[in-house]
Amino acid sequence: MSIDILAYGEPLVEFNQQPDRPGHYLQGFGGDTSNFCIAAARQGASTGYLSAVGEDGFGERLLALWTHERVDTRHVRVDPAAPTGVYFVSHDHRGHRFDYLRAGSAASRYSHEHLPLAAIAEARYLHLSGISLAISTSACDAGLAAMAHARKAGTRVSLDTNLRLRLWPLARARAIMREAFALTDVCLPSWDDISVLTGLDDRDAIVDYLLGCGIGLVALKLGEEGSYVATPDARTLVAPHPVHPVDATGAGDCFGGCFIARLAAGDDPFAAARYANVAAALSTTGYGAVAPIPAAEAVLGRLGSPVALPAQPFA
């Protein structure tokens, strides 16, 4: 039986500052594609991760986390020559700030030769992000090769833009992301990322650009405004779900994981976005990237009724 979703990228161990005790940090987990995978798994999708961790305590904790969350770890390498990446989240009146210790991480040493090509071909969706492509040249080459292999095999490719200019210069990011867009079926951009990558400041112009790259489905994440979902035939602003947020860390990753999980379960894109909006909103009501990700029961409770499933999943 094929797996629903494989995600490729870099996991990280998180230390999140506690607002009531500024000198104390709560240890958690992060990494955009790892967050995505866990979010999808909590909605009932079968998921697996393509990555590498160090042969260290942090790597062991991540492997234990994925096992607990029912994320398949068969294709996670343990690299004895490199560390697992770490990041810190601090909070002030401007919001949250991220500081990373990830240079030379095990995941950044991932290369084309490590790809499990048969597993990619058997999956329904392959997901990766701009960060997956930015952490190193070898990881970028592996990510693009995985996308090309997936498309050739009939596996759908999901891409979150996740632009981090501390990892690569804008000119390279734009060039690589243009190449990646041509290999993408479902694009999950955030407004701040895609407006910088494209130089556009109108949501319809952005959607037109992405659809023009051959992408079949765009779910533009607009934060407090909800999401803007578009196919070549229709586009709709999907309303946000009101909550009292305390920490938006990983909310976009939660949206993406839940959105693709619902597509895999059979939702049309607009129903999937309504579900993902609720899940992402709920994820902002707690601290950290992983702990507040809701399970399906919590999301369905906020939606007020079971999600209707059409006869066939989005294709």
Legacy VTK file of the C-alpha trace (Angstrom):
# vtk DataFile Version 3.0
C-alpha trace
ASCII
DATASET POLYDATA
POINTS 315 float
0.000 0.000 0.000
1.451 3.390 -0.997
2.019 6.135 1.525
-0.074 9.301 1.268
2.650 11.910 1.807
6.448 11.935 1.853
8.110 15.170 2.997
11.715 16.138 2.303
13.669 18.693 4.313
15.469 19.620 7.504
14.192 18.839 11.010
15.259 21.012 13.925
15.154 20.907 17.704
13.401 23.978 19.097
13.996 26.003 22.251
11.059 28.363 22.773
11.329 31.242 25.231
8.600 31.291 27.876
7.047 34.780 28.062
6.412 34.588 31.810
9.997 33.384 32.448
12.221 35.060 29.802
15.327 33.177 30.929
13.691 29.784 30.433
13.215 27.937 27.151
10.870 25.036 26.530
12.449 22.316 24.409
10.334 21.261 21.458
10.710 20.398 17.805
10.524 22.218 14.498
11.672 22.320 10.932
8.996 23.270 8.423
8.686 19.948 6.618
8.774 17.972 9.868
5.986 20.185 11.227
4.095 19.624 7.973
4.459 15.844 8.247
3.251 15.756 11.841
0.279 17.996 11.028
-0.724 15.691 8.179
-0.299 12.596 10.351
-2.496 14.065 13.094
-5.264 14.408 10.510
-5.026 10.705 9.685
-2.780 10.756 6.599
-0.030 8.161 6.260
3.243 10.083 6.147
6.973 9.526 5.871
10.046 11.735 6.128
13.108 12.010 3.887
15.936 13.649 5.797
18.962 13.158 8.032
19.713 13.735 11.696
22.945 13.658 13.636
24.087 10.710 15.682
23.298 12.683 18.837
20.678 13.074 21.529
18.701 15.595 19.506
18.543 13.207 16.570
17.332 10.444 18.877
14.594 12.718 20.224
13.415 13.582 16.720
13.285 9.928 15.708
11.288 9.171 18.856
8.957 12.073 18.098
8.217 10.857 14.559
7.656 7.316 15.773
5.205 8.627 18.380
3.430 10.708 15.726
3.216 7.749 13.320
5.557 9.317 10.773
7.534 6.659 8.880
11.271 7.093 9.575
12.649 4.360 7.305
14.167 6.982 5.020
15.724 9.214 7.698
19.513 8.873 7.662
21.601 9.052 10.832
24.823 10.925 10.018
27.653 10.273 12.510
29.723 13.159 11.102
27.251 16.054 11.461
24.939 17.492 14.146
21.181 17.837 14.253
20.129 21.463 13.693
18.831 23.627 16.556
16.916 26.912 16.732
15.716 29.334 19.399
12.454 31.303 19.455
12.269 34.521 21.491
9.249 36.788 21.962
8.903 40.569 22.380
6.559 43.399 21.378
7.470 42.865 17.703
6.418 39.225 17.700
8.667 36.160 17.586
12.316 35.994 16.496
14.252 32.960 15.298
17.969 32.279 15.846
19.462 29.174 14.218
22.405 26.836 14.835
22.063 24.786 11.660
25.190 25.353 9.539
26.619 21.987 8.492
23.663 20.057 9.888
23.125 16.426 8.969
20.167 17.371 6.770
22.253 19.915 4.863
24.598 17.059 3.841
21.759 15.150 2.169
22.444 14.474 -1.498
20.924 12.936 -4.626
22.433 9.503 -3.909
20.435 9.279 -0.665
17.018 9.575 -2.330
14.721 6.532 -1.982
13.461 6.702 -5.547
11.095 3.741 -5.294
9.393 5.203 -2.205
8.976 8.575 -3.924
7.418 6.925 -6.957
4.965 4.979 -4.780
3.797 7.967 -2.696
0.714 9.976 -3.586
2.305 13.318 -2.656
5.894 14.530 -2.265
6.211 17.728 -0.222
9.153 20.074 0.185
9.823 23.751 0.765
12.092 26.617 -0.125
14.100 25.788 2.985
14.572 22.219 1.732
16.278 23.728 -1.325
18.165 26.514 0.504
20.123 24.696 3.202
22.902 23.528 0.852
23.732 22.932 -2.789
23.600 19.160 -2.388
20.244 19.298 -0.600
18.916 21.584 -3.336
20.054 19.230 -6.093
18.492 16.303 -4.252
15.210 18.163 -3.780
14.911 19.126 -7.440
15.808 15.578 -8.483
13.148 14.211 -6.135
10.557 16.566 -7.633
11.452 15.582 -11.183
11.361 11.892 -10.299
8.001 12.278 -8.567
6.451 14.062 -11.537
7.719 11.386 -13.919
6.266 8.652 -11.697
2.862 10.299 -11.294
3.406 11.382 -7.677
1.964 14.845 -7.060
4.422 17.491 -5.839
3.542 19.986 -3.115
5.772 23.026 -2.501
5.744 25.636 0.275
7.799 28.692 -0.728
9.176 29.368 2.804
11.753 31.990 1.815
14.653 32.447 4.237
17.134 35.015 2.923
19.608 34.153 5.683
20.065 30.830 3.875
20.525 32.067 0.308
20.598 35.329 -1.672
17.420 36.538 -3.335
18.763 36.149 -6.878
19.534 32.459 -6.293
16.241 31.927 -4.475
14.308 33.374 -7.402
16.187 31.273 -9.950
15.836 27.999 -8.031
12.215 28.600 -7.144
11.340 29.266 -10.792
12.832 25.866 -11.575
10.908 24.315 -8.693
7.594 25.899 -9.728
7.851 24.125 -13.073
7.913 20.809 -11.160
5.066 21.644 -8.753
1.435 20.511 -8.774
0.256 22.195 -5.551
1.865 25.428 -4.354
1.439 26.684 -0.777
3.029 30.158 -0.732
2.884 32.671 2.098
2.181 36.272 1.109
5.489 37.673 2.427
7.515 34.989 0.619
5.839 35.013 -2.749
5.559 38.789 -3.027
9.330 39.023 -2.590
10.054 36.120 -4.931
7.836 37.480 -7.713
7.977 41.223 -7.093
4.164 41.265 -7.313
1.796 42.803 -4.765
-1.609 41.711 -6.049
-2.966 38.320 -5.099
-4.552 37.645 -8.484
-1.356 38.631 -10.270
0.570 36.248 -8.003
-1.886 33.439 -8.646
-1.783 34.107 -12.394
2.011 33.904 -12.301
2.018 30.588 -10.431
-0.681 29.008 -12.567
1.264 30.199 -15.595
4.217 28.123 -14.389
2.053 25.029 -14.856
0.968 24.679 -11.226
-2.537 23.215 -11.016
-3.539 24.402 -7.531
-2.444 27.389 -5.434
-3.352 27.958 -1.770
-1.979 31.401 -0.913
-1.656 31.763 2.870
-2.786 35.203 4.064
-2.491 34.840 7.835
-5.307 36.645 9.616
-7.128 37.095 6.288
-7.425 33.355 5.647
-6.285 31.796 2.382
-6.807 32.427 -1.318
-7.307 29.192 -3.230
-7.077 29.020 -6.999
-7.172 26.527 -9.832
-7.178 27.360 -13.551
-10.999 27.309 -13.366
-11.888 28.988 -10.051
-10.497 31.064 -7.210
-11.946 31.901 -3.792
-10.931 33.741 -0.632
-11.478 31.244 2.198
-12.309 33.008 5.462
-10.064 32.651 8.520
-11.132 30.978 11.746
-11.202 33.433 14.694
-9.042 32.605 17.727
-6.931 34.452 20.291
-3.385 33.662 19.061
-0.351 33.580 21.331
2.354 32.130 19.038
2.215 31.744 15.258
5.308 29.524 15.058
4.673 26.784 12.490
1.125 27.884 11.646
1.853 27.909 7.915
3.356 24.425 8.131
0.244 23.231 9.964
-1.934 24.718 7.214
0.077 22.947 4.529
0.105 19.552 6.218
-3.616 19.674 6.894
-4.409 20.961 3.400
-2.529 18.150 1.644
-3.886 15.573 4.101
-7.418 16.625 3.251
-6.696 16.537 -0.480
-5.368 13.015 -0.012
-8.543 12.128 1.916
-10.715 13.306 -0.959
-11.660 16.929 -0.234
-11.949 19.440 -3.039
-9.365 22.261 -2.665
-11.810 24.759 -1.161
-13.074 22.348 1.514
-9.456 21.410 2.244
-8.611 25.090 2.739
-11.512 25.634 5.127
-10.276 22.704 7.184
-6.643 23.871 7.054
-7.591 27.428 8.066
-9.211 26.100 11.229
-6.268 23.826 12.023
-3.698 26.585 11.485
-5.683 28.987 13.646
-5.895 26.447 16.471
-2.137 25.875 16.238
-1.520 29.521 17.200
-3.268 29.164 20.561
-0.274 27.414 22.163
3.510 27.837 22.176
5.896 26.010 19.879
5.696 24.560 16.407
4.534 21.006 17.169
2.732 20.764 20.506
-0.253 22.979 19.521
-0.932 21.256 16.167
-4.509 20.001 16.564
-5.722 16.484 15.900
-8.552 15.884 13.464
-11.171 15.657 16.223
-10.421 19.198 17.425
-10.586 20.615 13.903
-13.822 18.812 13.058
-15.308 20.060 16.324
-14.633 23.663 15.295
-15.951 23.067 11.793
-19.199 21.924 13.358
-19.844 18.993 11.026
-17.955 16.167 9.349
-15.984 17.091 6.242
-17.818 15.908 3.151
-15.767 13.667 0.903
-16.295 13.699 -2.860
-16.030 10.469 -4.798
-12.499 11.124 -6.032
-9.544 13.056 -4.529
-8.179 16.139 -6.252
-6.067 15.127 -9.233
LINES 1 316
315 0 1 2 3 4 5 6 7 8 9 10 11 12 13 14 15 16 17 18 19 20 21 22 23 24 25 26 27 28 29 30 31 32 33 34 35 36 37 38 39 40 41 42 43 44 45 46 47 48 49 50 51 52 53 54 55 56 57 58 59 60 61 62 63 64 65 66 67 68 69 70 71 72 73 74 75 76 77 78 79 80 81 82 83 84 85 86 87 88 89 90 91 92 93 94 95 96 97 98 99 100 101 102 103 104 105 106 107 108 109 110 111 112 113 114 115 116 117 118 119 120 121 122 123 124 125 126 127 128 129 130 131 132 133 134 135 136 137 138 139 140 141 142 143 144 145 146 147 148 149 150 151 152 153 154 155 156 157 158 159 160 161 162 163 164 165 166 167 168 169 170 171 172 173 174 175 176 177 178 179 180 181 182 183 184 185 186 187 188 189 190 191 192 193 194 195 196 197 198 199 200 201 202 203 204 205 206 207 208 209 210 211 212 213 214 215 216 217 218 219 220 221 222 223 224 225 226 227 228 229 230 231 232 233 234 235 236 237 238 239 240 241 242 243 244 245 246 247 248 249 250 251 252 253 254 255 256 257 258 259 260 261 262 263 264 265 266 267 268 269 270 271 272 273 274 275 276 277 278 279 280 281 282 283 284 285 286 287 288 289 290 291 292 293 294 295 296 297 298 299 300 301 302 303 304 305 306 307 308 309 310 311 312 313 314
